[in-house]
Amino acid sequence: MNWWNLLATPIVAFYAFACGRNAFRWAIYTLIFGFFAIIPLLFLRKRPIKDLTIPDWFYALVRRFRIKRELKQINTPADLPKQ
């Protein structure tokens, strides 16, 4: 292993991450094959970024904390109509 492989490893790993590939695997490939590991990576199809879906349990958790925060602001029965 020479200094060129050490220099190429983060470059190829970052490019693999940007393409939607496993950066750790491509870093290993770069350490083994050198900078030439980027050649097959250039020809692979880019994976699209998937839409993030927030699970329902997270919405329930946020709703619970929001209700707790609103209930802490109520000190007297006169505060209830303000809500």
N, C-alpha and C positions, 0 to 999 in steps of 0.2 A: 504494500500500500504506500503510495506516495502522497505528496502534498496536494496534487491535483485531485485525487479522489476525495480527500478531506474537504477541499474547497467545493467540489461538485455536489457532495452529499446534501447540504442544506438547500442548494439551488434546486436540485431535482425533487427533493422532498416537498419543498414549497410549491413547485409547479404541479406536482402530483396532487397535493391538497387542493390547489386551485381548480384542478380538473375534476375533482370529486373522487379521487382514488385514495387508497390507504398510503399515507405519507411514510409511515414506519416501514412498510414493505418495500417501497421504492427507495428508501434510504439504504436498506440492506442490499437491494439490487445494485445500487450505485457503488457501495463499498466493494461488491464482488466484481462487477463489470466495468467500473469506472464511469466516466462521463458518457460513455456510449449507451448507458441505460436510458438516457433521455430520448433516444431515437424511437424505440417502440412506444414510449409514452406520448410522443408527438402524433403518432398515427392512431392511437386509441381514440374512440369516440368520447367526447366530453359528457359527463353525467350531469343532467339538469339538477338545479337546486330544488329540493322538495319543499312544499309548503309546510310550515310548522303548524301542527294542530295542538292546541292546548287541551289537556284532558279535563273532563268534567270535575274530577275530584279537586283540581286546582281552583276552578271557579267556586266550588263550595267552600274551600278554605279561605279564599279572599272574601267571599260574602260573609263568612263567620267573623273574620277580623274586622270587617267594615261595620257590622252590626254591633260588635263589642265597643268599637270606638264611638259610635253614636250613642250607645247607652251610657258610656262614661260621662258624656256631656250633660246628661239629664240629672239635675240635682234635686229639683222640687217638682211637684205636679204642675206647677205653672209653666215649666219648661216644655211640657208635652205638646201644646198647640204650636209651638215654634217649629217643631219637626215637621 
